[in-house]
Amino acid sequence: MTTSPWAGAKVRLRAPEPSDVDAFMAADDDGEGMRAGWRVFPPRSRADTEGWLQHAGGDADEFRVVVESLASGEPVGTLNTHSCDPAAGTCSYGVTIWPWHRRCGYGSDAVVVALRYLFGERRYQKCTVGVIAFNEASLALHRSLGFTEEGRVRRAHLRGGRYWDEVVLGMTVEEFDQRWGLPPLS
């Protein structure tokens, strides 16, 4: 029996479904999570969220997936890849686990599943992520996964009237393989 390349120990990554709308609407009210992420967005209607979910898939390299708990089958967050450059072999992603599901290991498992795909199936050789300097939870997550701090982009984000640095962290395919292993061939 083969296991899905989209499943980890605690989560599976799957395409967004229209039935996920309530979870995404609830997540839109997470002000702390929104400020720790890439942008603070204005309120979104249910119709806008439903439309966004219909077009949230992507392609083989740049995609958005729902992070689903294997234990409960419910959505617990989202992960999206971006800034993928197949010629250079570099990629990036963002991951959000909703507040009522944090500290359960879902984020780290989701990242390992996504990187195993990007490194092992799409031939990327380096993943770089940017984390707002005040987001200690995300910095700790990435360090625990084996990412190395590579630098800072000063005053890259505005949140709450204050400018914040972006901490740049990276991991190579060799570092990932040594720590987490690439997909087996058999």
Salt bridges, closest charged atoms under 4 A:
ASP20 OD1 - ARG14 NH2 2.77
ASP22 OD1 - ARG46 NH1 2.83
ASP28 OD1 - ARG44 NH2 3.00
ASP30 OD2 - ARG102 NH2 2.82
GLU50 OE2 - ARG46 NE 3.51
ASP61 OD1 - ARG122 NE 2.88
GLU68 OE1 - ARG12 NE 2.61
GLU68 OE2 - ARG14 NE 2.59
GLU74 OE1 - HIS101 NE2 3.78
GLU149 OE1 - ARG143 NH2 2.80
GLU150 OE2 - LYS126 NZ 3.14
ASP165 OD2 - ARG152 NH1 3.31
GLU166 OE1 - HIS157 NE2 2.58
